[in-house]
Every structure is written in C-alpha cells, then in structure tokens.
Amino acid sequence: MGDRREDDGGFASSRRSFIKGAGVLGVSALTSGFSLFSEAAHGTQELIVPTRNLVGHHAYVHGEHEALSPDLSVNADEIFYTASLIKQVTLAKVFEEIERGRLDWNDKIAVSSYAMIQSSHRAEFVELTVRQACEMAGSASLNDATIALAERIAAQEDITRRLTHRQSKALENKFVREHMMPLVQSLDMKSTLCTNATGLPLYSVRDKKNGYETMELPNSYSTLNDMAKMTSHILSEYSDYMDIFAQPFVGVNTYRERMHNGNLLLPGSERKGADPYDGVVGMKSGSIHASGHHLICVKEIDGKTLVSTTIGSNKDDRVEDQRRILDLAVDTHKAKAALQHEGGLTP
C-alpha cells in the first residue's frame, strides 16, 4: 500500500535533529502515539487480530443495499486489515471540511518532517495545496500527503514543519479520534477500527527472515460490508470529487517524478502490469504484507455506478482477480437488467 517500505527504524534517532517547541500545540496538551489505541472508539478497544491475507470480494450497485448475487459476496463480514483502503475515511473528512468552507482546494498545507518519513519516494516538497495532497493520497496513495492533511485538520490551523515526531503523531491521533472514528460510527461501520490516517501497519515483532509476521497491536481493520458503507457515503455525498481517485499518476518534484495510481484497471494507467477496464472511474487500492492486495473499483454502467471490491490477492494475481470479479459483476448486472426488461419493468 502506498509507497513506504514497512520499516520504522530510525524514527527515534532522527527525532533528535528536529527543532523543539513548535507553537501549534503545547507539549502538555499532546498525547503519546500509543494512547490512541485505548481511545480510538471512545472506550476500551477489544484486541482483534484479523486473518492475515483474507481473500474475499463484494460487488454491488451504488444505491442498492445487497450484493449483486451470492457469488459476489464472499467473506463480506470477515474482518481484514484495510491497508490504504482506510484513506477513504481520511479523504471523506477532508471533503467535509471543504464543503463546510473550513478548507479550500488551493490552501497550502505544510508537510511535517514526521509525515515525510512515512514515504520512500524521496519527496522534495515541503508544502502542498489541498488538492495536490488529496490527489496524492487518493490516487497514488502517498502516506506523507495523507498525514499532512490529517495534521492540518486536527490542528485547525496551518502547522509548521518544526513539529517534533511526538507532536505530529499526536495530531494524527487526534484526527483519528475526533474525526475518523466519529464518521465511521455515524455510518454504522461497527466492525471498523482506524488507528491512523493511512492504514500503515504497526508490528509488535519484527522478523527479519520472514518479514513482519506478528501484529497483535491494534491495527486498522474493517469488513467488506463496512467499506461498502464508506464508499457509498463518498459516492453519495462527494460525487463531484471522484477525480481525486482517478488520476493515472500524480506529478511531484521527486526522484521518480511520477507516482502512479495503484488501480491497475484504471483507463490511462501507465503502471507496469496495468490492464485498463472500460468505464472504470476510480477508486482506491491498498496493500501491506499482512493483507495482500486490495482494490475498490468503481465503474459506470447503464447510468448506474457499480462497485467491485477484492481483498487479499497476491501481487502476481491481483489484476486477474480484480478483473474477474468486475467481469462477473458486470455480467450479473446486465442479466438482471435483461430480466427486468423482459418482465416489463424499468431496469
């Protein structure tokens, strides 16, 4: 998911180089990063360890409450690690701030030193417009841009790159506690937990030989049915902002210059392995070692919006998996429409 290697080493040592005493928040008002876990749902959070690399899928037509068919709802109530799919919650809150006039697309936001080290793309930017940050988060799934948005909303004012890591993390935690989780709860996403703005994992044991294998600490999780509620919320309330998720790439002043969309079915994608699918207009990809590859894919068909989600694919099979489920969803939708037409009903 995103573009950051899953390695938190060096945070403590690099923190010494940052200037202390940022004026945004008093240190006494800040909480430690791990205090979030006991407060994320405004109460004691039960420790839930989802199944690693849970395979499942779910496809439905926006505005309808059930999957298109039983075959298109597999493991829809099972809990899985969301990876970057959780960025939809972050961006929904950004869209809300824009709608309420508290943010503008052209507002410039600082990218804190803590946010910068959450990505590995050698970024050279120190500030972004809100639109740039949203496109980077929504299309290229950049973690630094996502955290910059979270910090800005949590602080309710412009921040400075002089924040310490502890202060930046506290702002992200505040954003999760006061913005993400209340939205999740308002949408009745009862099986969803947000632990940060990005979906980046936290590990309790680091196994250098086999990768990261132990994740007992609370990590962001959800179910396919819950993620359908969030996707539908964005489609209903912020349909004008769907282009945020539909950029084939974002251009930034970085070592790699272009950061490509993780949705390999998106028309116009130039990413290696892309297999564009006609009518696809977004939406969000994500992966971490413990989850496999996920994709929420939105396609327009016959004046309707079809949403197809696949989780837990391995890297080599992800495009085939995603395309197969979308094919099945399209065929099922067309078959239902044909039956309605034959029966004299309006599709």
N, C-alpha and C positions, 0 to 999 in steps of 0.2 A: 504494500500500500504506500502511497505517497512516494517520496524519493529519498527517504532517510534510511541508512543502514540501522539495524536494530542493535545499537551499541551505545550505552550511556556512559561508558568510560570517559574520563577526562572532565566531567562536569565540575567535580569538586576542585580539581587543580586549576581549571580555567577561571573559576569564580574569583580567585584571588586577584585577578587582573582587572576586575571591574571596579568602577568608581562607586563608592558607597554613598548613602544619604540622599537618594532620589527624592524629589519634592512631591511626587504624586501622592504617596501614602506614607504615613508614619510607620516605622518598623513595628511599633507596639500594636498596630492595627492589623498586622499580617499574620496569617496562619501558616503552619508548615505544610508542605506538599501532601503528606500522607494524612493530614487531618480531614481531607476531603472524603475519605472512604467511609468514615463513620457518619458523615453528614449528607452524603450525596442525595439520599432520598428523604432528607429531613427526619432521620431516625436511624436506628441501628440497621446497617445493611447486612443481610444474611450473606455469608460467603457462598457464592455459586461459582463452580468451575465448569464451564461448558465443555461439551465434547469437542476434542480437537478435530479440525478438518471435517466438520459435519457437512455431509453432502445433502443438498436439498434444492427445491425450486418452487416457485409460486408465480402464477400468471393470472391476471385479471384485467378487466376493462375498467378504467377510471370511472367512478360514479356507481359502480356495482360492488356489492359487498362480499361476493364469493368468487372463488377461483373459477376460471372458465370451465374446468372439468376436474374430477377427482385426480386424474393423471397429472394435472398441473398444480397440485398442492401436496408436495412431498416434504415431510418434516417441517411443516409450516409453523408448528407450535413448539418446536425444539429450540433451545437456547444455543446461540452460537456467538463466537467472537466477531464483532462487527467490522473490525479494522476501519478503513476510511469511510465506510458507509455512514458512520456516525457524524461525519462532516455535514450531512444533510441537516442535522439538528442545529449545528452551529450556523450554517448559512440561512436557515429559516429564521433564526433570531436576528441575523444581520438584515434580512429583507424586512422584518418587522420594524427594526429601527429606522430604516429608510422610509417605509410607509408612514411612520409617525413623525417624520421630519427631524429625527434626532441625529441622523447621518445623511450625507449626500454622496452620490456616486463619485464626485470629484474631490471630496475631502481627502486630505493626505494623512496617513497614519504611519507612525514610526514602527520599525521592525526591531524589537529589542534584541540584545545580544543573546539572551536565552532562546528566543524564537529562532534566531539564525542558526543555532547549532542543532536544531531539530531536523535539518535537511542537509543533504550531502551534495548539493548541486553547485557549491562554490558561489553562492549568490553575492553580488556586489552592491545590491540596493540596500539603502538604509531607511527608505520610506517608500510607500506605495499609495496610489489612490485606492479608495474603497473598491471601485470597480476592478482595478488590476488585482487586488488581493482576492476578491471574490472569484474572478476567473481562474486565478492560480489555484485556489482552494477547490473550486468546483470542477474544473476541467483537468488540470494537471495534478490535483491532489497534493499541493505543496503544503507541508506542515508549518513552515515558518510563516507563510501568509495567513494560514488559518489561526495560528496563535496570536498573530498581530491583531487580527480582527477581534478575537476574544478579549485580549488585554484592553483594547480601546473601548469596547462596550462595558467591560467590568469597571474600568476607571471612570467612565462617563466624562472623560476629557482627554485631550491629547496627552500621550505619555512621552517619555524620553528614553533613549537607548541607554541612559545611565542607570536604569534599574538593575539591581542585583538579580541573580538567578532566583533567589528566595522570593523576592518581591514579584518577579514576573510569574513564577509558579503560583503564588498566592492570588494574583489577579486571574489567572486561568482557572484556578479552583473556585474563585468567587463567581466567575462566569458560568461554570458548570452548575454550581449550587443554586444560584439565583436566576439563571436564565434557561439553561438547557433542561435541567430536571423538572422545573415547573411546566415547561412546554410539553415534555414527554408525558407528564402526569395529566395535563389538561386534555391530551389526546387519548387517554386511557391506554397508554402503552405500558401495561402492568408488568411486562417481562423484559423491560429495558433498563439498563443502567449506563449512565455516562460517567466516566471517570476523568476524562479530559476532553479537549475540544477537537482532537484529531483522530482518535482511535488508536494511537500508538500504544503498544503493549508495555506492561510492567512485568518484570520477571523476578521471582524470588530465588531462583537458582540459575546460574549461568554454566551451561555445559558446552565447553569449547569444542569437544569432539563431535557431538551430535546436534549442535545448535541449541537454541533455547527450548528447553523441554518442560520446565516447571513454572506454572503461572497461578499459584494459589492466591496471590494477591487479587483483590477485585480488579477486574478489567472490564472495559466497555463490552456489553453484550446486548443482544436483542433476539427477537424471533422474526421470521419472515412476515407473519401477520402483523406484528408491531411495525416493522419497517414499511409495510404497505400503508399503514395509517400515516406515517410521516411523509411518504412520497405523495400520497393523496392530498395531504394538507398543503404541500408546496404547489401541487398542480392546481388545487382549488383556489388558494389564496394569492399565489405569486406566479401565475402562469406567464406573465409578461417578463419574468426574469429567467425563463428557461435557457436563454442563450448563455447564461453563466456556466451551464453544464455541457455546452455543445461546441466549445472551441476545440478544433482539432489539435491545436497547440497554443501555448502562450509564449510570447517573446519576452525574454528578460535579459538584462545585461549580465550574463553569467558565462561561465566557462563553456557550457554546452549550447548557449544561445536560445535554443528552442526546448521547451518542456512539453512533451506530448500527452494527449488525453489517454487515460488508461482504458477507455471504452473502445475496444478494437472493432466493434460493429458500427461505429460512428462513420457516416459518409465523410469523405475528405481526410480521414485519418492517414497519416504518413508514418505511423509507428510500425516497426517490424512485426510481422505476423498479423497485421490488420486484415479484416475481411468485411468490408463495408456492407451494411444491410439497408436496403431501400426503405425510406420512411422513418428511420431512427433519428430522434431529435435530442438525445441525451440518455443516461442521466448521471450515474455515479459508479465508479469501480473502487475496489479496495482489496488489499491482501496483507497478511502478516504470516509468519511461519506457522503459527498455531491455527490459522483459519483456512488457509488455502486462498484461492482467488474468488472474489465475489463480483457480481455485476447487477445493478439495477438498470434496466434498459427500457426506454420509453419510445414507443413507435406510434405514429399517427396512421390510422386506417379507417376508411369509410366515415370520416368525420368524427371518429372517436379516438380515444387515447388508450393504447394497450400497454400495460406494464408487465414486464417479464423479469423475474429475479432468479439468479442462480448463485448458489454459495458452495464453497468447499472444493472447487475444481483445482486440479493440479495445473501447473504452468503450461505444460505441453498440450493439455486437452481443453483448456479453458474456452477457446474460441469455438471449438466444435460443440462443447456442452451448451454454451450460451446461444449459439445459433440453432441448435437442435430444439431447445425449449421455446425459443422465439418462433421457429417454424411451426411447432405444434400448437402454440397459442394462436398464431395467425390462421392456421387451418381450422382450428376449433371455432374461432370467431366467425369465419366465413361459413362454416357448416351450420352454425346456429342462425346466422343471418338468412341463409337459404331456406331453412326450415320455417322461420318466421314469415318469410315472403310467400312460401307455398301455402302457408296457413292463412294468408290474408292479413297478417299482422305487419305493423311497421317495424322494421329492423331497429 
